[in-house]
Amino acid sequence: MGYKASKVLGAGRQSYSIVFRHPVRKDSSGKAGLRVRRGLGTTDENEAQRLVEQMNEILSDKTLWDLSARQFALLKYDVKIVDAFYDTLEPRNTDYFSLREAALPLPGAEQGYAKVLLVGTTGAGKTTLLRQLIGTDPKKERFPSTSPNKTTVSDIEVICSQGYFETIVTFFELREIRLHLEDCVMAAVLAKINGLDNDIVTMRLLEHSEQRFRFFYVLGDPTIDLDDEDEVDEDEDQDLFKGRVTKEENAKFQLVIKGFLSQVNELALVSEKVKNQLVKEFNLNPDSLGAEDKTAFEEIMDEELRQKREFHRLVDDMLDEMTERFKLLKEGHLEFDGEQWPIRWSFRTNDRSEFIQNVRSLSSNYAPHFGKLLTPLVQGIRVKGPFIPTGYTVVPRLVLIDGQGIGHTVTSASSLPSQTSKKFETSDAILLVDSSKQPMQAASQAVLKELASSGHISKLRICFTHLDELKGDNLPTRKSRVNHVSASLNQVVTRIRETLGNEVAVNLDLMLPERSYYMGCLDQNVEEKDKNTLEQLKNLVAALETSIFVEKVSDAIPYYDEANLIIAVQNATRRFHDIWKGRFGRISISNEPVQHWARLKAISRRLALNYDNLEYDNLRPIPELKDRLMDHIRMYLNQPVRWVPGNTADEEKKEAVDRIAREIHSKLINLATERLWAERQTPWNEAFNLAGRGSTVERIKHMESIFEIAAPIPGEAATLSSHEYLTILRQVVKDAINLKGGRMLH
């Protein structure tokens, strides 16, 4: 196809932008022709046209379509045009952590600081506990924000330190925001086509289905009636009301959203035309289609709509409106990337109130501010300052790291997100936050199991929240409630022992009660409401301050037989495939539910286009392979052929095996990523690009093929890939054993 650029003026814009399809980069459907829109920085129509003509010259000359031609192009064309074309060719996977680290480094053990990772299910009270640990007032300061739903959608890192209040904030790159906005537009159009209520259409447009990207925080919430608000709580900080959306501002936001909805209506009409074309082309009757044909029809409709100019115009207009909100950051320093999209914001002050007020616009979920918040666009927030825990009088040497809730996984096969597991390696303490109101859920159990198998269990602390809400005729006292929760924890230890072996759980049932804390009323002033919780908080902070991890070294030497490792790898890999057999609708003992075609397409899309950490909801093939391998390798490590000396104590044996397990765990994350994704990007693109009748069945076959080549079951077939897979894993385990004081027998 021929590629042509054009100039456009966005809604309400005076400066021109250039729009073109990139001949090399792939779009959200996985096909060449990524739509690129870049500001030209000029209001002069003739100048804009001159730049467009330069771009058309590049688009017409295939010899310039390679990154190596960039320097030659700079000699001939305007730098704006060269950047617009070649920036997208640069391999880019933003390292957000390094962006923050370069501006505001995290202190570590060398400076006497303990790094604490908070993990827990959505709604367990993880962020509410963090408020108490840094001493922010739940009503007057509201930092970080809390909610029963998914609130923490960005990484929050708090450095407790004397001196100024400082922050560095990183934003999701434009590409990732665009991909999620495209999903929202598609969902809104489908809702309109299906005759759903206008309120539903609006929320589909403004909130992503995964609830991580609530764009109405940025653009405004049409369901809010400013004339029907609750009375102001006199205990709340008056600074909260300084940034409130006024009636005039709200009216403006609603007008803009109304314009977006008009564009959705136009797209619905376009979709009807597309539908009629497809009906005519394939001689179909949509009302009489079978399940398979209906699926194929929906996929083709989805793909066709995503190619329409009207579709991308709406996405562009929404992005333009969001970009305008960054102008609300009056303080601090905002940095931009080559696409003029913000990448980092920094701010420093010695005024706590001023600091909290500025940071809230990037982290809040306060409804009266909807339309002026940047929260959904924020990937990570790092703050530093003299934060003092509730009940404390001095600033502790702590780094507190709070990320997204790990969700409510519904099956025991589900794994933790890769980003959570990776943080185990660099944390001194891992604080699991779980609600007392119910037995420990599968997600929290998954945390305990992975910590046990990976050798990080000694870093564990557990905080049980909502103890004040645990009710029952048999639970009249605090002690009875604590005993009730503790009994539930013992059941989890029993399951870990059954799954990973008794050796892993040595002294675990004795250790966990000593490292468990029971708290209530965390959303209130605990100094006034709950003296027991206050005491537990003090004990927790004291324990965390002294939790700097130092690997123990001993003279105990485990000796291993390599033959037993082959059996471990075989069993682990078979379990991984069985999980996905269940999801594909094959015969399986995993009890995994069969996945809808749209979910399988969603995970293939993320692996093809490289976003959302290569995961979709609880479909996480990379950590799932890593976890199955780690579980079975851990059981192998628990049973060496012999110990030297022969009278090594059980606790010393466990510490020796934990050292080896930690080393293997750190390598398996990267190995699984390489095998399942980095070396399989072309097959993932092929799986995602499938469309039409039978595409779901073909996509499953493609995914099965990817898994079979990336992780072949050793012994089932003597193939080159199975030999390579086993050889790599044997080397990883052997190297770890030798490095950490063990021996491998030949």
Sequence and secondary structure as in RCSB ss.txt:
>XXXX:A:sequence
MGYKASKVLGAGRQSYSIVFRHPVRKDSSGKAGLRVRRGLGTTDENEAQRLVEQMNEILSDKTLWDLSARQFALL
KYDVKIVDAFYDTLEPRNTDYFSLREAALPLPGAEQGYAKVLLVGTTGAGKTTLLRQLIGTDPKKERFPSTSPNK
TTVSDIEVICSQGYFETIVTFFELREIRLHLEDCVMAAVLAKINGLDNDIVTMRLLEHSEQRFRFFYVLGDPTID
LDDEDEVDEDEDQDLFKGRVTKEENAKFQLVIKGFLSQVNELALVSEKVKNQLVKEFNLNPDSLGAEDKTAFEEI
MDEELRQKREFHRLVDDMLDEMTERFKLLKEGHLEFDGEQWPIRWSFRTNDRSEFIQNVRSLSSNYAPHFGKLLT
PLVQGIRVKGPFIPTGYTVVPRLVLIDGQGIGHTVTSASSLPSQTSKKFETSDAILLVDSSKQPMQAASQAVLKE
LASSGHISKLRICFTHLDELKGDNLPTRKSRVNHVSASLNQVVTRIRETLGNEVAVNLDLMLPERSYYMGCLDQN
VEEKDKNTLEQLKNLVAALETSIFVEKVSDAIPYYDEANLIIAVQNATRRFHDIWKGRFGRISISNEPVQHWARL
KAISRRLALNYDNLEYDNLRPIPELKDRLMDHIRMYLNQPVRWVPGNTADEEKKEAVDRIAREIHSKLINLATER
LWAERQTPWNEAFNLAGRGSTVERIKHMESIFEIAAPIPGEAATLSSHEYLTILRQVVKDAINLKGGRMLH
>XXXX:A:secstr
     EEEE TT  SEEEEEEEEEEE TTSSEEEEEEEE     HHHHHHHHHHHHHHHT GGGSSGGGHHHHHH
HS HHHHHHHHGGGS     HHHHHHHHS    GGGT EEEEEEE TTSSHHHHHHHHHT  TTTT  S   SSS
   SEEEEEE SS EEEEEEE  HHHHHHHHHHHHHHHHHHHHTT  HHHHHHHHHB TTSS BTHHHH  TT  
TTS     TTS GGGGTT   HHHHHHHHHHHHHHHHHHHHHHHHHHHHHHHHHHHHT  GGG  HHHHHHHHHH
HHHHHHT HHHHHHHHHHHHHHHHHGGG  SSEEEE TTS EEEEEEEES HHHHHHHHHTTT   GGGTTS  G
GGEEEEEEEE    TT SS   EEEEE        STT    HHHHHHHHH SEEEEEEETTSS  HHHHHHHHH
HHHHT GGGEEEEEE GGG   TT  SHHHHHHHHHHHHHHHHHHHHHHH TTTTTTHHHHHHHTEEE   TTS 
HHHH HHHHHHHHHHHHHHHT        S EEEEEHHHHHHHHHHHHHHHHHHHHHHHTSS SS      HHHH
HHHHHHHHHT GGG BTTB HHHHHHHHHHHHHHHHHTS SEEESTT  HHHHHHHHHHHHHHHHHHHHHHHHII
IIIT HHHHHHHHH  STTHHHHHHHHHHHHHHHHS  TTTS  HHHHHHHHHHHHHHHHHHHHTT EEE 
